[in-house]
Amino acid sequence: MALMSELKKQMQSKNLDELIELLCKPDEDLRFSQFVDLSSMPEAPLLKTEFTGRPLMHAKLVRRMIAPMVLEKIGPARFLDDSRILKAVDNQAMLPRITYLYPQMVDMNKVMTEFVAARGPLPPAKRILAFGLGGSASGPLLAREIIQNQGYSVPFDIHTSYPERFHGIDADTMVVACSYSGNTEEILHAFDYAQRRTKNLLMLARGGELGKLRDEYPFIEIPESDIVMPRESIGYWLTAFLFIVSSLGIAKRDDGTIFRFDISEVEAIQPQLDEIDKACAGETPFAENPAKQYATYFLYGTSSGEPSPEIGWQHPREPVFLLDGADRAIGKRLANQFGETVEHPMTLLMFAEDAHNEIESAATIMLEDQLYEGPRRRSYILISGRPYEASNAKHEENRAVQRIEATLDVLFNQHGVDFLRIETEGSSLLERKLSLLKLLDYSRFYTSILLGTNPLWIVFMDMMKKVTAKIPGTADRELLRLLAEDGKFPISKEDALADEEVKNSFPALRRTILDRLINQGYLTAEGEMLSLSDKGKEFVG
């Protein structure tokens, strides 16, 4: 399109110093209008939407155009070792917060211990059902995986959608609602859905709407910190669920051994986690920094930091990550972060499930890459936390490893295709999992930087949360009917929130719903009193 072509022409005319200067400018100085006359561009109407009109989007697209140009001239080593570039692209300081994993786990263990000391043991349950999305779901997924990888069977489900799609809550189920903000709409829906079916409820959040229910339902407050996005809080969620499963005693091996969690296991591996932080820090040079090298391989199929003309710097590859199914939670987190913060396509292949289907397309594209001229389209990475070494199922371990190695040999070795191995060391499964988690978080961060992408902000989803918050649903209609059918209008907002039927049916959602009904014109306000509008009457039916 004309706009991006004109921008690219301008950028290509600049020298290296000018490009770096532009790359390092603040977001507000990278608006499209500062480079071209938008009124003369056919794309001008497109740039007037709420999404495309945001300065953050302009800055993101400009940096993503400039970054490969700079990379082509100086190579990834100078690019990633340049503190000015790192600070400019990571202008919300995501990098230092990757170090928070260990302190988060220690702090959350203290919170959980104090919660049990104050309220008594968690109520008995035979099964856990956690509701969470994105970063709030990563922790419980990883906790379950760590427990299962050690040979324990644990009745523990994680649900990541609206609750109406799930039917399986009974009196023996402990439902845990996870929302960092405490305001995630899907989780508020889930809580209201669950509280009608069981009294065994637990809330994990910083505050928000869930926090307002702390006097009525068990509430565990996530410790205060300077993190910005829920994906930064995995240490809190992971520890909470290791603690919960351990306290309930519901994870067992065939020999009757019950899983128990002790924070001393985490404390014992702190030195190893600190070593990873040191090795992957921004000030650690490329030649000594595995995460910087891995990020370069993800996008360009090389771990060299030099600006080789043979590398298609303007055409980053799609990384294909191969993982054992026992590392699924690690893979899920990586996929989420690639979509959310790297903003670059990737493929995740899990053994043995995906070896039966997606591996076919991987093999075909691999062969095409080898036979055609031009830059390769994909790079291949094997990721392993060596999940089976603590398991009592040695026959499964051997078979899984055999299948992976055989696939790598036939697919890559026999066809002369390079691939990268990322395998973590450690004497315990917990050490290997947490080490892999950290190493991939750092690698993902540097991948974002290579692309010129801010590794924190999610512009489109922030906007869509506001859009979807305006859309009334079934719960809105039900709440409105509760008030309308009993002739409770006109009614004050405070009385509507305190109405017993409303409160019992929608303990978590009622404030959100009522505000939406008012803002969207289903309820009209006359002074302090609310009345049902014509639009509201039509909506109720």
C-alpha positions as CSV (number, residue, x, y, z in Angstrom):
1,M,0.0,0.0,0.0
2,A,1.1,3.6,-0.7
3,L,1.7,4.6,3.0
4,M,4.1,1.8,3.9
5,S,5.8,1.9,0.6
6,E,6.5,5.6,1.1
7,L,7.7,5.0,4.6
8,K,10.0,2.2,3.5
9,K,11.4,4.4,0.8
10,Q,12.2,7.1,3.3
11,M,13.8,4.7,5.7
12,Q,16.0,3.1,3.0
13,S,17.4,6.5,2.2
14,K,18.7,7.0,5.7
15,N,22.1,6.1,7.0
16,L,22.8,3.8,10.0
17,D,23.0,6.5,12.6
18,E,19.8,8.1,11.4
19,L,18.0,4.7,11.5
20,I,19.2,4.0,15.0
21,E,18.2,7.5,16.1
22,L,14.7,6.9,14.7
23,L,14.4,3.5,16.3
24,C,15.2,5.0,19.7
25,K,12.7,7.9,19.5
26,P,9.8,7.9,22.0
27,D,6.5,6.5,20.8
28,E,4.9,9.8,20.4
29,D,7.6,10.9,17.9
30,L,6.9,8.0,15.6
31,R,3.4,8.9,14.3
32,F,2.9,8.3,10.6
33,S,2.0,12.0,10.2
34,Q,5.6,12.9,11.1
35,F,6.9,11.2,8.0
36,V,4.2,11.6,5.3
37,D,1.3,13.8,4.5
38,L,-1.6,11.4,5.4
39,S,-4.2,13.5,3.6
40,S,-2.6,12.5,0.3
41,M,-2.6,8.8,1.1
42,P,-5.4,6.4,0.0
43,E,-5.1,4.7,3.4
44,A,-6.1,7.9,5.3
45,P,-9.6,6.6,6.2
46,L,-8.1,3.4,7.5
47,L,-6.0,5.3,10.0
48,K,-9.1,6.9,11.6
49,T,-10.3,3.8,13.4
50,E,-9.8,3.5,17.2
51,F,-7.2,0.8,16.6
52,T,-5.1,2.2,13.7
53,G,-5.3,5.8,15.1
54,R,-3.4,5.0,18.2
55,P,0.1,6.4,18.5
56,L,1.3,3.1,19.9
57,M,0.3,1.3,16.7
58,H,2.1,3.8,14.6
59,A,5.3,3.5,16.7
60,K,5.1,-0.3,16.6
61,L,4.8,-0.4,12.8
62,V,7.6,2.1,12.3
63,R,10.0,0.3,14.6
64,R,9.1,-3.1,13.0
65,M,10.1,-1.5,9.6
66,I,13.3,0.0,10.8
67,A,14.6,-2.9,13.0
68,P,15.5,-5.3,10.2
69,M,17.2,-2.5,8.3
70,V,19.5,-1.8,11.2
71,L,19.9,-5.5,11.8
72,E,21.1,-6.0,8.2
73,K,23.8,-3.4,8.7
74,I,25.2,-4.2,12.1
75,G,24.0,-7.8,12.9
76,P,22.2,-9.2,15.9
77,A,25.2,-9.0,18.3
78,R,25.6,-5.2,18.1
79,F,21.8,-4.8,17.8
80,L,21.0,-6.7,21.0
81,D,24.0,-5.5,22.9
82,D,23.1,-1.9,22.3
83,S,21.6,-0.7,25.6
84,R,20.0,2.3,23.9
85,I,18.1,0.1,21.4
86,L,17.0,-2.3,24.2
87,K,15.7,0.6,26.3
88,A,13.9,2.2,23.4
89,V,12.0,-0.9,22.2
90,D,11.5,-2.2,25.7
91,N,10.3,1.2,27.0
92,Q,8.1,-0.4,29.7
93,A,11.1,-2.3,31.1
94,M,9.9,-5.8,30.7
95,L,13.4,-7.3,30.8
96,P,14.1,-6.8,34.5
97,R,10.8,-8.3,35.5
98,I,11.7,-11.7,34.1
99,T,13.9,-12.0,37.2
100,Y,10.8,-11.9,39.4
101,L,10.0,-15.6,39.2
102,Y,11.8,-16.7,42.4
103,P,10.7,-13.8,44.6
104,Q,7.1,-14.2,43.4
105,M,7.1,-17.9,44.4
106,V,8.5,-17.1,47.9
107,D,6.0,-14.2,48.4
108,M,3.1,-16.3,47.3
109,N,4.0,-19.2,49.5
110,K,4.0,-16.8,52.5
111,V,0.6,-15.5,51.4
112,M,-0.9,-19.0,51.2
113,T,0.7,-20.1,54.5
114,E,-0.8,-17.1,56.2
115,F,-4.2,-17.6,54.6
116,V,-4.4,-21.2,56.0
117,A,-3.1,-20.1,59.4
118,A,-5.8,-17.5,59.6
119,R,-8.7,-19.5,58.2
120,G,-7.8,-23.0,58.9
121,P,-7.1,-25.8,56.4
122,L,-8.6,-25.7,53.0
123,P,-12.0,-27.4,52.8
124,P,-11.7,-31.0,51.5
125,A,-12.2,-31.7,47.8
126,K,-11.6,-34.6,45.5
127,R,-11.0,-32.4,42.4
128,I,-9.8,-28.9,41.4
129,L,-11.3,-26.8,38.7
130,A,-9.5,-23.6,37.9
131,F,-10.9,-20.9,35.7
132,G,-8.3,-18.6,34.2
133,L,-7.2,-17.0,30.9
134,G,-3.8,-16.1,29.4
135,G,-1.2,-15.4,32.1
136,S,-3.7,-16.4,34.9
137,A,-4.0,-19.9,33.3
138,S,-0.3,-20.5,32.7
139,G,0.5,-21.0,36.4
140,P,-2.1,-23.7,37.1
141,L,-1.2,-25.5,33.8
142,L,2.4,-25.5,34.7
143,A,1.7,-26.6,38.3
144,R,-0.4,-29.6,37.0
145,E,2.3,-30.5,34.6
146,I,5.1,-30.5,37.2
147,I,3.0,-32.7,39.4
148,Q,2.1,-35.1,36.6
149,N,5.6,-35.3,35.3
150,Q,6.7,-36.7,38.7
151,G,4.3,-39.7,38.3
152,Y,1.3,-38.4,40.2
153,S,-2.2,-38.7,39.1
154,V,-4.1,-35.4,39.9
155,P,-7.8,-34.6,39.3
156,F,-7.2,-31.1,38.2
157,D,-8.8,-29.3,35.3
158,I,-8.1,-25.8,33.9
159,H,-11.0,-24.1,32.0
160,T,-10.2,-21.2,29.8
161,S,-13.6,-20.1,28.3
162,Y,-17.1,-19.0,29.4
163,P,-18.5,-21.4,32.0
164,E,-21.6,-22.3,30.0
165,R,-19.4,-24.5,27.9
166,F,-18.4,-26.6,30.9
167,H,-20.7,-28.8,33.0
168,G,-19.0,-30.8,35.7
169,I,-19.1,-28.9,39.0
170,D,-20.3,-30.8,42.0
171,A,-20.0,-30.7,45.8
172,D,-16.6,-32.5,45.7
173,T,-15.1,-29.9,43.3
174,M,-13.0,-27.0,44.5
175,V,-13.5,-24.1,42.1
176,V,-10.7,-21.6,41.9
177,A,-11.3,-18.3,40.1
178,C,-8.1,-16.7,38.8
179,S,-7.9,-13.2,37.5
180,Y,-5.0,-10.9,38.2
181,S,-7.1,-7.8,38.0
182,G,-10.1,-9.4,39.5
183,N,-12.2,-7.9,36.7
184,T,-11.8,-10.4,33.8
185,E,-15.3,-10.8,32.5
186,E,-15.1,-14.6,31.7
187,I,-13.8,-15.3,35.2
188,L,-16.6,-13.3,36.8
189,H,-19.1,-15.3,34.7
190,A,-17.3,-18.5,35.9
191,F,-17.5,-17.5,39.5
192,D,-21.2,-16.7,39.3
193,Y,-21.8,-19.9,37.5
194,A,-19.9,-22.0,40.0
195,Q,-21.3,-20.5,43.2
196,R,-24.7,-21.8,42.2
197,R,-23.3,-25.3,42.1
198,T,-20.8,-25.6,45.0
199,K,-19.9,-23.8,48.2
200,N,-16.2,-24.8,47.8
201,L,-14.9,-21.7,46.1
202,L,-11.6,-19.9,46.2
203,M,-10.7,-16.6,44.6
204,L,-7.2,-15.5,43.5
205,A,-6.8,-11.9,42.4
206,R,-5.2,-8.5,43.2
207,G,-8.6,-7.0,43.9
208,G,-11.2,-5.7,41.5
209,E,-14.8,-7.2,41.5
210,L,-13.6,-10.5,43.0
211,G,-11.8,-8.5,45.8
212,K,-15.1,-6.9,46.7
213,L,-16.5,-10.3,47.6
214,R,-13.7,-11.1,50.1
215,D,-16.1,-10.8,53.1
216,E,-18.4,-13.3,51.6
217,Y,-16.1,-15.9,49.9
218,P,-12.5,-17.1,50.5
219,F,-10.2,-14.6,48.8
220,I,-6.5,-14.8,48.4
221,E,-4.9,-11.5,47.4
222,I,-2.0,-11.7,44.9
223,P,0.9,-9.7,46.4
224,E,1.4,-6.1,45.3
225,S,4.2,-5.5,42.8
226,D,5.2,-3.3,39.9
227,I,4.2,-5.9,37.2
228,V,1.9,-4.6,34.4
229,M,0.5,-7.6,32.7
230,P,-0.8,-10.9,34.1
231,R,1.7,-12.9,32.0
232,E,4.4,-11.5,34.3
233,S,2.8,-13.1,37.4
234,I,3.3,-16.8,36.7
235,G,5.3,-17.3,39.9
236,Y,2.3,-16.3,42.0
237,W,-0.1,-18.7,40.2
238,L,2.3,-21.6,40.0
239,T,3.0,-21.5,43.7
240,A,-0.6,-21.0,44.7
241,F,-1.6,-24.2,42.9
242,L,1.3,-26.3,44.0
243,F,0.3,-25.3,47.5
244,I,-3.4,-26.0,47.0
245,V,-2.9,-29.5,45.5
246,S,-0.4,-30.3,48.3
247,S,-2.8,-29.1,51.0
248,L,-5.7,-31.1,49.6
249,G,-3.6,-34.3,49.2
250,I,-5.4,-35.3,46.0
251,A,-2.3,-36.0,43.9
252,K,-1.2,-39.6,44.3
253,R,1.2,-42.1,42.7
254,D,0.3,-45.7,42.1
255,D,2.2,-46.7,45.3
256,G,0.0,-44.3,47.4
257,T,2.7,-41.6,47.7
258,I,1.0,-38.2,48.1
259,F,2.4,-35.1,46.4
260,R,3.7,-32.5,48.9
261,F,5.1,-29.1,48.1
262,D,7.7,-27.3,50.2
263,I,9.1,-23.9,49.4
264,S,12.5,-25.2,50.4
265,E,12.6,-27.0,47.1
266,V,12.4,-23.6,45.3
267,E,14.9,-22.0,47.7
268,A,17.4,-24.8,47.0
269,I,17.5,-23.9,43.2
270,Q,17.6,-20.1,43.6
271,P,21.4,-20.1,42.8
272,Q,20.7,-21.8,39.4
273,L,17.8,-19.4,38.6
274,D,20.1,-16.5,39.5
275,E,22.7,-17.8,37.1
276,I,20.2,-17.8,34.3
277,D,19.3,-14.2,35.1
278,K,22.9,-13.2,35.0
279,A,23.6,-15.2,31.7
280,C,20.6,-13.7,29.9
281,A,20.8,-10.1,31.2
282,G,20.8,-7.2,28.8
283,E,24.4,-6.3,29.7
284,T,25.7,-9.8,29.1
285,P,27.2,-9.7,25.6
286,F,25.8,-11.7,22.7
287,A,28.7,-14.1,22.6
288,E,28.0,-15.2,26.2
289,N,24.2,-14.8,26.2
290,P,22.3,-18.0,25.3
291,A,18.9,-16.1,25.1
292,K,20.2,-13.6,22.6
293,Q,21.6,-16.4,20.5
294,Y,18.4,-18.5,20.7
295,A,16.3,-15.5,19.6
296,T,18.5,-15.0,16.6
297,Y,18.2,-18.6,15.7
298,F,14.4,-18.5,16.1
299,L,14.1,-15.8,13.4
300,Y,17.1,-16.4,11.2
301,G,18.3,-20.0,11.6
302,T,21.7,-18.9,12.9
303,S,23.3,-18.2,16.3
304,S,26.0,-16.0,14.8
305,G,25.9,-12.4,15.7
306,E,27.5,-11.1,12.5
307,P,25.7,-9.2,9.7
308,S,26.2,-11.9,7.1
309,P,24.8,-10.9,3.6
310,E,23.6,-14.5,3.2
311,I,21.0,-14.1,5.9
312,G,17.6,-12.7,4.8
313,W,17.4,-10.1,7.6
314,Q,14.3,-8.5,5.9
315,H,12.5,-11.8,5.9
316,P,12.5,-13.4,9.4
317,R,11.6,-17.1,9.5
318,E,8.7,-18.8,11.2
319,P,10.1,-20.8,14.1
320,V,8.9,-24.4,14.5
321,F,9.1,-25.6,18.1
322,L,9.1,-29.3,18.8
323,L,8.3,-30.4,22.3
324,D,7.4,-33.6,24.1
325,G,3.8,-33.6,25.2
326,A,5.0,-33.7,28.8
327,D,6.2,-30.1,28.3
328,R,2.9,-29.0,27.0
329,A,2.4,-26.1,29.5
330,I,5.8,-24.7,28.6
331,G,4.8,-24.9,25.0
332,K,1.4,-23.3,25.6
333,R,3.0,-20.3,27.4
334,L,5.6,-19.9,24.6
335,A,2.8,-19.9,21.9
336,N,0.7,-17.4,23.9
337,Q,3.7,-15.1,24.2
338,F,4.6,-15.3,20.6
339,G,1.1,-14.3,19.6
340,E,0.8,-11.6,22.3
341,T,4.2,-9.9,22.5
342,V,6.5,-11.2,19.7
343,E,3.7,-10.8,17.2
344,H,5.2,-13.2,14.7
345,P,4.0,-16.5,13.4
346,M,5.2,-19.7,14.9
347,T,4.3,-23.4,14.9
348,L,4.2,-25.6,18.0
349,L,4.5,-29.4,17.5
350,M,3.8,-31.7,20.5
351,F,4.9,-35.3,20.5
352,A,3.4,-37.7,20.1
353,E,0.0,-36.1,19.2
354,D,1.1,-33.7,16.5
355,A,3.6,-36.2,15.1
356,H,0.6,-37.8,13.5
357,N,-0.7,-34.7,11.7
358,E,1.0,-31.3,11.7
359,I,4.4,-33.0,11.3
360,E,3.4,-33.8,7.7
361,S,3.2,-30.2,6.7
362,A,6.5,-29.5,8.6
363,A,8.2,-32.2,6.5
364,T,6.8,-30.9,3.2
365,I,7.9,-27.3,3.9
366,M,11.3,-28.4,5.1
367,L,11.8,-30.2,1.8
368,E,10.6,-27.3,-0.3
369,D,13.1,-25.0,1.6
370,Q,15.9,-27.4,0.8
371,L,15.1,-27.7,-2.9
372,Y,14.2,-24.1,-3.8
373,E,16.5,-21.1,-4.0
374,G,16.0,-18.1,-1.7
375,P,15.7,-17.6,2.1
376,R,14.5,-20.4,4.2
377,R,11.0,-20.0,5.5
378,R,11.3,-21.9,8.8
379,S,13.8,-22.6,11.6
380,Y,13.5,-25.7,13.8
381,I,14.0,-25.8,17.6
382,L,13.7,-28.8,19.9
383,I,12.8,-27.7,23.4
384,S,13.0,-30.1,26.4
385,G,12.9,-29.8,30.1
386,R,13.7,-33.5,30.3
387,P,10.4,-34.1,31.9
388,Y,10.6,-37.9,32.4
389,E,13.7,-38.2,34.6
390,A,11.7,-37.9,37.8
391,S,8.9,-40.1,36.6
392,N,8.4,-43.7,37.5
393,A,7.2,-44.6,34.0
394,K,10.5,-45.4,32.5
395,H,9.1,-47.4,29.6
396,E,7.1,-44.3,28.5
397,E,10.2,-42.1,28.8
398,N,12.2,-44.3,26.6
399,R,9.5,-44.6,23.9
400,A,8.9,-40.9,23.8
401,V,12.6,-40.0,23.6
402,Q,13.0,-42.7,20.9
403,R,10.2,-41.3,18.8
404,I,11.5,-37.7,19.0
405,E,15.1,-38.7,18.2
406,A,13.9,-40.9,15.3
407,T,11.9,-38.0,13.9
408,L,14.7,-35.6,14.2
409,D,17.1,-38.0,12.5
410,V,14.8,-38.7,9.5
411,L,13.4,-35.2,9.1
412,F,16.6,-33.2,9.7
413,N,19.8,-35.1,9.9
414,Q,19.2,-37.2,6.8
415,H,18.3,-34.1,4.8
416,G,21.1,-31.8,6.0
417,V,18.7,-29.5,7.9
418,D,20.1,-27.6,10.9
419,F,18.0,-27.5,14.1
420,L,18.6,-26.0,17.5
421,R,18.4,-28.0,20.8
422,I,17.3,-26.2,23.9
423,E,17.6,-28.6,26.9
424,T,17.9,-27.6,30.5
425,E,20.1,-29.1,33.2
426,G,19.2,-29.7,36.8
427,S,19.1,-32.4,39.5
428,S,15.3,-32.1,40.0
429,L,12.3,-31.8,37.6
430,L,11.3,-28.5,39.3
431,E,14.7,-27.0,38.6
432,R,14.6,-28.1,34.9
433,K,11.1,-26.8,34.4
434,L,11.7,-23.4,36.0
435,S,15.1,-23.1,34.2
436,L,13.4,-23.8,30.9
437,L,10.6,-21.3,31.7
438,K,13.1,-18.6,32.4
439,L,15.3,-19.3,29.4
440,L,12.4,-19.2,27.0
441,D,11.0,-16.0,28.6
442,Y,14.4,-14.3,28.0
443,S,14.6,-15.8,24.5
444,R,11.1,-14.6,23.6
445,F,12.0,-11.1,24.9
446,Y,15.0,-10.8,22.7
447,T,13.0,-12.1,19.7
448,S,10.6,-9.2,20.2
449,I,13.5,-6.8,20.3
450,L,15.0,-8.1,17.1
451,L,11.6,-7.4,15.4
452,G,11.4,-4.0,16.9
453,T,8.3,-5.0,18.9
454,N,7.5,-3.7,22.3
455,P,7.4,-6.9,24.4
456,L,4.7,-5.7,26.8
457,W,1.9,-3.7,25.3
458,I,-1.1,-5.4,23.6
459,V,-2.8,-2.6,21.8
460,F,-5.5,-4.5,20.0
461,M,-6.6,-6.6,22.9
462,D,-6.7,-3.6,25.2
463,M,-9.1,-2.0,22.8
464,M,-11.2,-5.1,22.3
465,K,-11.7,-5.5,26.0
466,K,-13.4,-2.1,26.0
467,V,-15.5,-3.0,23.0
468,T,-16.7,-6.3,24.3
469,A,-17.4,-4.7,27.7
470,K,-20.2,-2.8,26.0
471,I,-22.0,-5.9,24.6
472,P,-24.9,-7.1,26.7
473,G,-25.3,-10.9,27.1
474,T,-27.6,-13.5,28.6
475,A,-26.6,-12.5,32.1
476,D,-27.5,-8.9,31.5
477,R,-31.0,-10.0,30.4
478,E,-31.4,-12.2,33.4
479,L,-30.5,-9.5,35.8
480,L,-32.8,-7.0,34.2
481,R,-35.7,-9.5,34.3
482,L,-35.1,-10.1,38.0
483,L,-35.7,-6.4,38.7
484,A,-38.4,-5.9,36.0
485,E,-40.6,-8.9,36.7
486,D,-40.9,-8.2,40.4
487,G,-41.9,-4.5,39.7
488,K,-38.8,-3.1,41.4
489,F,-38.4,-0.2,39.1
490,P,-37.7,2.6,39.7
491,I,-34.8,1.6,42.0
492,S,-31.6,3.2,43.1
493,K,-28.3,1.6,41.9
494,E,-27.3,0.8,45.5
495,D,-30.6,-1.0,46.1
496,A,-30.4,-2.9,42.8
497,L,-26.9,-4.1,43.8
498,A,-28.1,-5.1,47.3
499,D,-31.2,-6.9,46.0
500,E,-31.1,-10.5,47.4
501,E,-32.0,-12.2,44.1
502,V,-29.6,-10.1,42.1
503,K,-26.9,-10.6,44.7
504,N,-27.4,-14.4,44.9
505,S,-27.5,-14.9,41.2
506,F,-24.7,-12.5,40.2
507,P,-22.4,-11.9,43.2
508,A,-19.3,-11.1,41.0
509,L,-20.9,-9.7,37.9
510,R,-23.7,-7.5,39.1
511,R,-21.8,-4.2,39.3
512,T,-20.3,-4.8,35.8
513,I,-23.7,-5.7,34.4
514,L,-25.5,-2.8,36.0
515,D,-22.9,-0.3,34.8
516,R,-23.2,-1.7,31.2
517,L,-27.0,-1.5,31.2
518,I,-26.9,2.1,32.3
519,N,-24.1,3.1,29.9
520,Q,-25.8,1.4,26.9
521,G,-29.2,2.9,27.6
522,Y,-31.1,-0.1,28.8
523,L,-31.6,1.7,32.1
524,T,-32.3,5.5,32.4
525,A,-31.3,7.5,35.4
526,E,-33.5,10.2,36.9
527,G,-31.6,11.6,39.8
528,E,-30.6,8.6,41.9
529,M,-33.3,6.3,40.6
530,L,-33.0,3.9,37.7
531,S,-35.9,3.0,35.3
532,L,-36.3,0.5,32.5
533,S,-36.0,2.3,29.1
534,D,-37.9,1.3,26.0
535,K,-34.6,-0.2,24.8
536,G,-34.4,-2.2,28.0
537,K,-38.1,-3.4,27.7
538,E,-37.4,-4.6,24.2
539,F,-34.2,-6.4,25.4
540,V,-36.0,-8.1,28.3
541,G,-38.7,-9.2,25.8
